Amino acid sequence: MNTGKKTQRYSIEFKVKAVEWSYQAHRSVKGVAEALDIHPFMLSRWRKEYREGKFAMKRVKKAPDEAKKLMKERDEINRLKRRIAELQEENDILKKFQRFQAEERRKRSDSSGNTGNNTE
């Protein structure tokens, strides 16, 4: 009776592609693992094995097409999130400046309006 879980077996080529992809400067282990639908710990283990030379094959730099698409989308989302943060910061600065100008105008109008004597 075999009741154990069936584990997925990955080819060495797939592992090498995943590892090479995860070493790209703008990629994270977590992001690549999510795109490939594997656990980040597994990818970290593959990276360690790769460094130790356990994957004796030519280095491949191409990621699977579906994973590439997911990573491009994730990169675009991250780029847009950074841009949103920049715009929100600019907006906050402009709002503060607007409040500052309004206060200055009020101070000027208060000081110029209260200088005359009212003797009625």
Backbone as CSV, one residue per row, in Angstrom:
resi,resn,N_x,N_y,N_z,CA_x,CA_y,CA_z,C_x,C_y,C_z
1,MET,0.838,-1.174,0.000,0.000,0.000,0.000,0.886,1.242,0.000
2,ASN,0.742,2.061,-1.006,1.546,3.267,-1.151,0.657,4.486,-0.930
3,THR,0.807,5.143,0.208,-0.049,6.287,0.531,0.725,7.598,0.565
4,GLY,1.993,7.566,0.206,2.812,8.775,0.238,2.429,9.750,-0.864
5,LYS,2.821,10.976,-0.658,2.555,11.994,-1.662,3.439,11.757,-2.879
6,LYS,2.904,12.062,-4.029,3.684,11.966,-5.241,4.458,13.276,-5.386
7,THR,5.765,13.177,-5.472,6.573,14.382,-5.580,6.912,14.661,-7.036
8,GLN,6.956,15.932,-7.342,7.293,16.364,-8.689,8.791,16.206,-8.898
9,ARG,9.183,15.660,-10.025,10.597,15.555,-10.372,10.889,16.569,-11.461
10,TYR,11.955,17.323,-11.266,12.330,18.345,-12.220,13.637,17.954,-12.899
11,SER,13.724,18.252,-14.179,14.946,17.935,-14.914,16.061,18.868,-14.473
12,ILE,17.278,18.437,-14.695,18.430,19.271,-14.356,18.389,20.549,-15.189
13,GLU,17.953,20.428,-16.438,17.863,21.605,-17.286,16.897,22.636,-16.688
14,PHE,15.756,22.172,-16.205,14.779,23.065,-15.583,15.390,23.730,-14.347
15,LYS,16.085,22.942,-13.519,16.691,23.488,-12.306,17.728,24.549,-12.651
16,VAL,18.559,24.254,-13.656,19.600,25.206,-14.044,18.968,26.493,-14.572
17,LYS,17.917,26.361,-15.384,17.235,27.553,-15.894,16.684,28.385,-14.738
18,ALA,16.062,27.718,-13.787,15.488,28.428,-12.640,16.577,29.130,-11.836
19,VAL,17.676,28.436,-11.605,18.781,29.010,-10.819,19.388,30.198,-11.555
20,GLU,19.683,30.034,-12.832,20.265,31.125,-13.609,19.336,32.338,-13.605
21,TRP,18.081,32.078,-13.743,17.095,33.152,-13.762,17.061,33.879,-12.419
22,SER,17.164,33.101,-11.342,17.105,33.704,-10.005,18.338,34.539,-9.687
23,TYR,19.428,34.326,-10.427,20.647,35.105,-10.197,20.644,36.430,-10.954
24,GLN,19.654,36.671,-11.789,19.594,37.953,-12.488,19.376,39.058,-11.461
25,ALA,20.007,40.192,-11.718,20.068,41.276,-10.731,18.717,41.738,-10.217
26,HIS,17.722,41.839,-11.062,16.438,42.401,-10.636,15.435,41.327,-10.238
27,ARG,15.889,40.110,-10.064,14.995,39.012,-9.698,15.241,38.595,-8.239
28,SER,14.192,38.093,-7.620,14.338,37.554,-6.267,14.009,36.067,-6.302
29,VAL,14.540,35.342,-5.343,14.263,33.910,-5.250,12.761,33.694,-5.107
30,LYS,12.141,34.501,-4.265,10.701,34.353,-4.040,9.911,34.592,-5.323
31,GLY,10.265,35.655,-6.054,9.555,35.983,-7.282,9.696,34.910,-8.346
32,VAL,10.914,34.406,-8.517,11.142,33.347,-9.512,10.415,32.078,-9.097
33,ALA,10.480,31.742,-7.815,9.807,30.538,-7.324,8.300,30.628,-7.549
34,GLU,7.717,31.776,-7.296,6.277,31.946,-7.526,5.942,31.796,-9.000
35,ALA,6.784,32.380,-9.863,6.534,32.304,-11.296,6.627,30.863,-11.806
36,LEU,7.512,30.096,-11.202,7.699,28.700,-11.623,6.799,27.741,-10.849
37,ASP,6.048,28.258,-9.902,5.145,27.455,-9.080,5.897,26.389,-8.292
38,ILE,6.993,26.829,-7.660,7.750,25.949,-6.770,7.961,26.699,-5.461
39,HIS,8.352,25.972,-4.439,8.583,26.585,-3.132,9.934,27.300,-3.152
40,PRO,10.004,28.509,-2.569,11.271,29.240,-2.549,12.417,28.454,-1.904
41,PHE,12.103,27.633,-0.909,13.134,26.823,-0.263,13.769,25.857,-1.262
42,MET,12.933,25.305,-2.142,13.446,24.366,-3.142,14.411,25.083,-4.081
43,LEU,14.036,26.277,-4.515,14.910,27.037,-5.406,16.207,27.402,-4.684
44,SER,16.119,27.761,-3.426,17.333,28.064,-2.651,18.239,26.843,-2.564
45,ARG,17.644,25.679,-2.371,18.430,24.441,-2.324,19.102,24.186,-3.675
46,TRP,18.366,24.406,-4.759,18.947,24.227,-6.091,20.101,25.204,-6.319
47,ARG,19.941,26.425,-5.831,21.021,27.407,-5.974,22.278,26.940,-5.245
48,LYS,22.093,26.386,-4.055,23.227,25.875,-3.277,23.896,24.725,-4.023
49,GLU,23.083,23.795,-4.517,23.625,22.656,-5.262,24.340,23.137,-6.523
50,TYR,23.805,24.153,-7.151,24.412,24.714,-8.355,25.783,25.305,-8.033
51,ARG,25.861,26.059,-6.942,27.147,26.639,-6.517,28.166,25.559,-6.204
52,GLU,27.679,24.459,-5.655,28.575,23.350,-5.295,28.955,22.492,-6.504
53,GLY,28.393,22.806,-7.665,28.746,22.091,-8.893,28.012,20.779,-9.097
54,LYS,26.895,20.607,-8.439,26.152,19.352,-8.563,25.372,19.260,-9.868
55,PHE,25.173,20.393,-10.540,24.492,20.382,-11.832,25.561,20.532,-12.907
56,ALA,26.094,19.426,-13.349,27.183,19.454,-14.330,26.609,19.495,-15.738
57,MET,26.262,20.700,-16.175,25.797,20.877,-17.545,26.015,22.314,-17.968
58,LYS,25.857,22.584,-19.228,26.030,23.922,-19.764,25.018,24.872,-19.121
59,ARG,25.472,26.064,-18.796,24.579,27.053,-18.192,23.596,27.564,-19.229
60,VAL,22.361,27.613,-18.835,21.295,28.070,-19.721,20.707,29.333,-19.114
61,LYS,20.489,30.354,-19.913,19.970,31.616,-19.371,18.538,31.885,-19.767
62,LYS,17.890,30.976,-20.411,16.502,31.190,-20.837,15.545,30.633,-19.797
63,ALA,14.574,31.405,-19.478,13.537,30.952,-18.556,12.367,30.423,-19.384
64,PRO,11.569,29.547,-18.812,10.383,29.070,-19.520,9.492,30.242,-19.933
65,ASP,8.859,30.133,-21.110,8.078,31.239,-21.667,6.976,31.738,-20.733
66,GLU,6.244,30.812,-20.138,5.149,31.218,-19.249,5.691,31.970,-18.036
67,ALA,6.794,31.480,-17.494,7.399,32.132,-16.335,7.955,33.501,-16.734
68,LYS,8.516,33.598,-17.939,9.016,34.886,-18.426,7.889,35.912,-18.456
69,LYS,6.744,35.474,-18.967,5.595,36.371,-19.061,5.172,36.833,-17.666
70,LEU,5.118,35.907,-16.718,4.738,36.271,-15.353,5.736,37.257,-14.744
71,MET,7.018,37.018,-14.993,8.034,37.898,-14.428,7.976,39.284,-15.084
72,LYS,7.711,39.341,-16.378,7.564,40.641,-17.045,6.397,41.403,-16.440
73,GLU,5.292,40.692,-16.215,4.135,41.332,-15.607,4.459,41.816,-14.202
74,ARG,5.165,40.990,-13.433,5.537,41.363,-12.064,6.490,42.563,-12.085
75,ASP,7.432,42.571,-13.024,8.343,43.704,-13.139,7.582,44.985,-13.460
76,GLU,6.613,44.880,-14.375,5.809,46.047,-14.752,4.987,46.530,-13.558
77,ILE,4.412,45.614,-12.813,3.636,45.982,-11.619,4.534,46.689,-10.613
78,ASN,5.735,46.147,-10.394,6.665,46.778,-9.445,7.078,48.161,-9.921
79,ARG,7.315,48.314,-11.226,7.677,49.610,-11.782,6.533,50.607,-11.563
80,LEU,5.312,50.159,-11.820,4.157,51.035,-11.641,3.939,51.390,-10.170
81,LYS,4.169,50.445,-9.281,4.039,50.730,-7.842,5.057,51.787,-7.412
82,ARG,6.303,51.664,-7.927,7.316,52.676,-7.600,6.884,54.050,-8.120
83,ARG,6.337,54.090,-9.326,5.900,55.353,-9.923,4.740,55.957,-9.129
84,ILE,3.815,55.106,-8.693,2.698,55.574,-7.868,3.226,56.194,-6.578
85,ALA,4.204,55.531,-5.958,4.780,56.047,-4.715,5.439,57.408,-4.961
86,GLU,6.156,57.542,-6.082,6.777,58.823,-6.412,5.725,59.907,-6.591
87,LEU,4.673,59.590,-7.318,3.616,60.577,-7.565,2.884,60.951,-6.279
88,GLN,2.673,59.979,-5.395,2.020,60.288,-4.121,2.895,61.219,-3.284
89,GLU,4.209,60.970,-3.324,5.125,61.830,-2.575,5.108,63.250,-3.148
90,GLU,5.132,63.356,-4.481,5.061,64.671,-5.113,3.752,65.374,-4.747
91,ASN,2.664,64.635,-4.757,1.358,65.196,-4.411,1.348,65.694,-2.969
92,ASP,1.920,64.916,-2.062,1.979,65.330,-0.657,2.779,66.625,-0.503
93,ILE,3.893,66.703,-1.235,4.719,67.913,-1.160,3.936,69.119,-1.669
94,LEU,3.242,68.935,-2.780,2.437,70.041,-3.324,1.328,70.455,-2.368
95,LYS,0.688,69.487,-1.722,-0.359,69.815,-0.755,0.221,70.624,0.411
96,LYS,1.395,70.224,0.913,2.032,70.948,2.015,2.376,72.371,1.584
97,PHE,2.888,72.499,0.370,3.234,73.819,-0.145,1.994,74.696,-0.266
98,GLN,0.900,74.099,-0.723,-0.364,74.833,-0.864,-0.846,75.316,0.509
99,ARG,-0.764,74.440,1.517,-1.163,74.840,2.873,-0.260,75.961,3.397
100,PHE,1.032,75.839,3.114,1.985,76.855,3.545,1.641,78.207,2.917
101,GLN,1.365,78.210,1.606,1.001,79.460,0.929,-0.284,80.045,1.494
102,ALA,-1.265,79.209,1.772,-2.539,79.692,2.328,-2.307,80.330,3.701
103,GLU,-1.451,79.709,4.525,-1.143,80.274,5.849,-0.443,81.621,5.707
104,GLU,0.481,81.708,4.771,1.207,82.966,4.560,0.245,84.068,4.125
105,ARG,-0.678,83.736,3.227,-1.665,84.723,2.769,-2.538,85.188,3.933
106,ARG,-2.954,84.226,4.765,-3.781,84.567,5.930,-3.027,85.478,6.898
107,LYS,-1.757,85.175,7.124,-0.956,85.995,8.042,-0.832,87.419,7.509
108,ARG,-0.599,87.503,6.183,-0.461,88.835,5.575,-1.771,89.620,5.647
109,SER,-2.880,88.943,5.373,-4.173,89.645,5.398,-4.559,90.011,6.830
110,ASP,-4.223,89.168,7.806,-4.511,89.490,9.211,-3.674,90.671,9.677
111,SER,-2.428,90.687,9.312,-1.549,91.764,9.792,-1.843,93.086,9.091
112,SER,-2.259,93.046,7.837,-2.569,94.299,7.130,-3.975,94.795,7.471
113,GLY,-4.861,93.948,7.842,-6.236,94.342,8.161,-6.402,94.877,9.557
114,ASN,-5.528,94.583,10.487,-5.657,94.990,11.884,-4.787,96.195,12.238
115,THR,-4.216,96.878,11.259,-3.324,97.980,11.577,-4.060,99.310,11.827
116,GLY,-5.226,99.482,11.307,-5.979,100.751,11.489,-6.729,100.789,12.792
117,ASN,-6.930,102.009,13.342,-7.714,102.166,14.576,-9.168,102.413,14.231
118,ASN,-10.020,101.746,14.935,-11.457,101.901,14.748,-11.988,102.755,15.897
119,THR,-12.246,104.011,15.657,-12.769,104.880,16.718,-14.141,105.408,16.297
120,GLU,-15.136,104.685,16.536,-16.499,105.095,16.188,-17.334,105.326,17.400
